[in-house]
Amino acid sequence: YRMIRKNLAIFTAGRSDFGIMENIIAKSEKDKRFNLYLVIGSAHKSKTFGRTINETKKLKVKNKIQFKFDYQGSKKKDILNYFQKTLHEANNFFSKRRIDASIILGDRYEMLAISIASLNYNVPIMHFGGGSETLGSLDNVYSYSISRMASVHFLETNHHKNNLKKIGI
């Protein structure tokens, strides 16, 4: 009997998700059931966000893939350009590998781009943080869109679970 390892991709957009996901990343790398790919977004390289790329380097992960463009700012046009580049890089990632599941945390537009790529490559999405709300923010729309695409939901509270149920998830 030979166990077939599952190809698992964990995406980290920046410091907003990395600290929360760090233990899951480390445990997934050590787990013999998985062949882990850690996909590192460009905001990790940004001085504005504390150059958290240095923290990702400390993790002992064999398969690290880093997006090849730089973070550009938070104006509307910058966000759309960044979204487009993230989608392009995610497409490149999925087109070269057979991935069995994507793990995504949160509600950022980068994660929405990665979710769209996962969906188009028929890769199940495991979403952390769905049902959370940020008043007056586009993040709500991004989060609910990701939740709609996700196959598995890891929720913080029953309140978050009820928020997803209200929209038919």
N, C-alpha and C positions, 0 to 999 in steps of 0.2 A: 504494500500500500504506500503510495506516494502522494503526499498532500500537495495540491495545486495552490500556489500562492496567488492571492488576489492583488491586482494592481490598483492601488489606492492613491488618489491625488488629494493633497491638502493644499488649499490655496490661502495665502496670506497677503492681504493688500497693503498692510502697514501696521503701525504700532497699535492701532485700535483693536485689532483682532489677535495679533501675535502673542501677547502676554497671556491671553485667555487660552489660546490653543497650544501653547508651548508644551505642556505636559502630554496632551493628546498626540502631538507630533513625536515626542520622544518615545512614548509607549508604542506608538504604531511602528516606528522604526525598529524597535526591539522585538516586536511580535512576529513570530515565524509564519503566521498566516498571511502576512502582507508584504508586498513589494512597494514601498512608499516612494512617492514622488512629492517633494516639497516644492511648490511653485510660488516664487517670491515676486511680488509686485514692485513696481518702480518707486512707490512712495517710501519704501524702506531706504532708498538711497538719498532721500531728500534731507537737507540740513534743517528745513522748516519742521520736519517731523522727527528730528533727533537722530538721524542716520542709524536707524534700527537695523540696518543691514549687518552691522557689527554683531548684534545679538543673534541674528540668523546664522552667522558664521560659526558661532560657538556650539550650535547644535550639531551633534554627530549624525548627520543624515547623508547617506551615500548618494542619493539621486536628488540633487538640488538643481532647479531650473530657475533662472532669473530673467525676468522680462528685460528686454534690451533697450528700452527707451527711458527718458527721464521724466519725473513728475514736473508738470508745467504750471500749476497754479489752480486757483479755484473760481475763476470767472466762468461764465456759462460756456463760452467758446472753448476755454481750456478743458473744462469737464467733458465736453463732447469729443474733443480731439483725444483726450486721455481714454475715454470710453472706447472709441474706435481703435486705438492702438492696443488696448487691453484685449478687445475682441479678436483682433488680428493675431496677437501673440497666443491667445488661448486656442485659436484655430490651428496655429502651427503646432502647438503642444499636442492637441488631440489627434491631428492628422498623422503624427509620427508614432503614436503609441496606442495600444489597446488598454483602456482604463476601465476598471470595473465599477468604480464609484468615485464621486467628487465630494469632498467635505468642504463646506462653505459656512463661514460664520458672518452673521450680521446683515446689514442693510445698505452697504455702500454701493455706488454705481459700478465700481470695479467688479464687485461680486455679482451684480446683475449681468454684466458682460460675460463673465465666466459661466454663469448659469445658462445663458443663451447658447453658448458654445457647447456646454455639457449636454443640454437638451437636444441640440442638433446632431450630436454624435451618439445619441441614445445612451448616455452615461447617467445612471441614477445619481440624483443629488441628495446628499444628507445635509440638512440645513440646521444650524444652531442659531437660536435667537429669533425665530419667527414669532409673530404676534406681539412683538414689542412696538411701542409707539413713541414717536418724537413729534410733539405738537408743532404744526406749522412747517414741517420739513418734507422734502421730497423723499427722504429716506423711508418714510412709511410706504410710499408707492413702490419703491425699489424692493423693500422687504416683503410686501405682500405678493409682488410679482415673483420673487424668488421662491416664496412659500408655495405658490401655485405650481411651480415647476418641480418642486422637491418631491421625492418619494418617501423620505424619512425626515421626521421633525424631532429635534431635541429642544424642548421648551423649558424655560426657567420656572414658570409657575402655572397654576390652573387658570389664572387670569389671562396669561398669554395663550393658553390652549383655548379658552372661551373666545378670545379675539379671532383666532383662526376659524373656529366653528361658525362664528357670525358671518364669515364670508364664504362658507361652504367648504372649508378644508377640514 
